[in-house]
Amino acid sequence: MTTQLSGIALSNREFFIRRWEQESPGLLRVLRALPFGRLAYRPHPRSRSAGELAALLVSLQQSCIDLCTSQRSSYNTSMSWHPADRPATLEEMIAAYELHHNTLAEKLHNLDDITWNHQAWMIRGQQELLLKDTVGGLLWLALFDAVHHRGQLTTYIRPMGGRVPSVYGPSADDPGGSA
């Protein structure tokens, strides 16, 4: 399957990489917009906290790296990234996101179409199969999940006392938009 973009035919893999690269700056702007010291904020007791959502976005990057490497991605029921001994600070999560982003970029650019279309699994624990698709299919799912949770997190920022950044265009707090 190919996609036409500016007269250039892109494979599904190439189109994914382009979309992933275009979504990442907005995701990083949202993480950086979270008010310091407010990661425990949650709009409802059943909602994830801002810190849990930020950690989930970091862990999604790590899961994608694993998927590119081994065609398996582990789903931890909490799907959160933290140092082993304590919850992560926002600065640590942003640094981890940037590091994982750079590692994933290298992995994605080295994937060939055979690996992209290779059967892959999302598992819980050692054996429990949650999803079976291709590497590319699971990477698309991870991207959609990240975009969804980024949107969820943007709705937290203003009630937390922060300023909502531009993601796709200007926001009420960032009318000029961010490049």
C-alpha positions as CSV (number, residue, x, y, z in Angstrom):
1,M,0.0,0.0,0.0
2,T,1.3,3.4,-0.9
3,T,0.2,6.9,0.0
4,Q,0.6,9.9,-2.3
5,L,2.1,13.0,-0.6
6,S,3.2,16.0,-2.7
7,G,3.3,13.7,-5.7
8,I,5.7,11.3,-4.0
9,A,4.5,7.7,-3.4
10,L,5.3,6.6,0.2
11,S,5.0,3.1,1.5
12,N,3.0,2.5,4.6
13,R,6.2,2.4,6.6
14,E,7.5,5.6,5.1
15,F,4.2,7.3,5.7
16,F,4.2,6.1,9.3
17,I,7.7,7.5,9.9
18,R,6.7,10.9,8.5
19,R,3.5,11.0,10.7
20,W,5.4,9.9,13.8
21,E,8.1,12.6,13.2
22,Q,5.3,15.2,12.7
23,E,3.4,14.2,15.9
24,S,6.4,14.1,18.2
25,P,7.1,17.8,18.6
26,G,3.5,18.5,19.7
27,L,3.8,15.6,22.2
28,L,6.9,17.1,23.7
29,R,5.3,20.6,23.9
30,V,2.5,19.1,25.9
31,L,4.9,17.3,28.3
32,R,6.9,20.5,28.7
33,A,3.7,22.5,29.4
34,L,2.7,20.4,32.5
35,P,3.0,22.6,35.5
36,F,5.8,21.8,37.9
37,G,4.7,19.9,41.0
38,R,1.2,19.1,39.7
39,L,1.7,15.6,38.3
40,A,-0.7,14.1,40.9
41,Y,-3.6,16.1,39.3
42,R,-6.5,14.0,38.0
43,P,-9.9,15.4,36.9
44,H,-11.8,12.4,38.4
45,P,-10.8,9.6,40.8
46,R,-11.1,7.0,37.9
47,S,-8.9,9.1,35.6
48,R,-5.2,8.6,35.3
49,S,-3.1,11.4,36.9
50,A,-1.1,13.8,34.7
51,G,2.1,12.0,35.9
52,E,0.7,8.6,35.0
53,L,-0.3,9.8,31.5
54,A,3.2,11.4,31.0
55,A,4.8,8.1,32.1
56,L,2.5,6.2,29.7
57,L,3.7,8.3,26.8
58,V,7.3,7.5,27.7
59,S,6.6,3.8,28.0
60,L,4.9,3.8,24.6
61,Q,8.1,4.9,23.0
62,Q,10.0,2.1,24.8
63,S,7.4,-0.4,23.7
64,C,7.9,0.7,20.1
65,I,11.6,0.3,20.4
66,D,11.1,-3.3,21.8
67,L,8.7,-4.0,18.9
68,C,11.2,-2.9,16.3
69,T,13.9,-5.0,17.9
70,S,12.1,-8.2,18.8
71,Q,8.7,-8.1,17.1
72,R,7.2,-8.3,20.6
73,S,6.0,-5.6,22.9
74,S,5.2,-6.1,26.5
75,Y,2.1,-4.6,28.0
76,N,2.5,-3.9,31.7
77,T,-0.9,-3.3,33.3
78,S,0.2,0.0,34.7
79,M,2.1,1.0,31.4
80,S,4.2,3.5,33.3
81,W,7.8,4.4,33.2
82,H,9.6,5.3,36.4
83,P,13.0,4.7,38.0
84,A,12.9,1.5,40.1
85,D,13.0,3.2,43.5
86,R,10.5,6.1,43.1
87,P,8.2,8.0,40.8
88,A,10.0,9.9,38.0
89,T,10.1,13.6,38.0
90,L,8.7,15.5,35.0
91,E,12.3,16.4,33.9
92,E,13.3,12.7,34.0
93,M,10.3,11.7,31.9
94,I,11.0,14.4,29.3
95,A,14.6,13.3,29.1
96,A,13.6,9.7,28.8
97,Y,11.1,10.6,26.1
98,E,13.7,12.4,24.1
99,L,16.2,9.6,24.5
100,H,13.6,7.0,23.5
101,H,12.5,9.2,20.6
102,N,16.1,9.3,19.3
103,T,16.5,5.5,19.7
104,L,13.2,4.8,18.0
105,A,14.0,7.1,15.1
106,E,17.1,5.1,14.4
107,K,15.2,1.8,14.7
108,L,12.4,3.1,12.4
109,H,14.8,4.3,9.7
110,N,16.6,1.0,9.7
111,L,13.4,-1.1,9.4
112,D,12.8,-2.7,6.0
113,D,9.4,-3.6,4.5
114,I,9.9,-7.3,5.4
115,T,10.3,-6.5,9.1
116,W,7.5,-3.9,8.9
117,N,5.2,-6.6,7.7
118,H,6.5,-9.3,10.0
119,Q,3.9,-10.8,12.4
120,A,4.2,-9.3,15.9
121,W,2.6,-9.6,19.3
122,M,1.7,-7.5,22.3
123,I,2.0,-9.7,25.4
124,R,1.3,-9.3,29.1
125,G,3.6,-11.1,31.4
126,Q,5.5,-14.0,29.8
127,Q,2.8,-15.6,27.7
128,E,-0.6,-13.9,27.6
129,L,-1.2,-12.8,24.1
130,L,-3.2,-9.5,24.0
131,L,-2.8,-8.5,20.3
132,K,-1.4,-10.0,17.2
133,D,-0.7,-7.9,14.1
134,T,2.3,-6.9,12.1
135,V,5.1,-4.7,13.5
136,G,3.7,-1.9,11.4
137,G,0.2,-2.4,12.6
138,L,1.2,-2.3,16.2
139,L,3.4,0.7,15.6
140,W,0.3,2.5,14.1
141,L,-1.7,1.5,17.1
142,A,0.9,2.9,19.5
143,L,1.0,6.2,17.5
144,F,-2.8,6.5,17.7
145,D,-2.7,5.7,21.4
146,A,0.0,8.4,22.0
147,V,-2.0,11.0,20.1
148,H,-5.1,10.0,22.1
149,H,-3.4,10.3,25.5
150,R,-1.6,13.5,24.4
151,G,-5.1,15.0,23.8
152,Q,-6.3,13.7,27.1
153,L,-3.3,15.4,28.8
154,T,-3.9,18.7,27.1
155,T,-7.3,18.9,28.8
156,Y,-5.5,18.6,32.2
157,I,-3.1,21.5,31.6
158,R,-5.3,24.6,32.1
159,P,-7.1,23.2,35.3
160,M,-3.6,22.4,36.6
161,G,-2.7,26.1,36.2
162,G,-0.7,25.8,33.0
163,R,-0.9,27.2,29.5
164,V,-2.1,24.8,26.8
165,P,0.5,24.7,24.0
166,S,-0.1,24.7,20.3
167,V,-0.3,21.1,18.9
168,Y,-1.7,21.3,15.4
169,G,-2.4,25.1,15.4
170,P,-2.9,27.9,17.8
171,S,-4.5,27.4,21.2
172,A,-6.3,29.9,23.4
173,D,-3.1,30.1,25.5
174,D,-0.7,30.1,22.5
175,P,-2.5,32.1,19.8
176,G,0.7,32.4,17.7
177,G,1.3,28.7,17.7
178,S,4.6,27.0,18.2
179,A,7.0,25.8,15.5
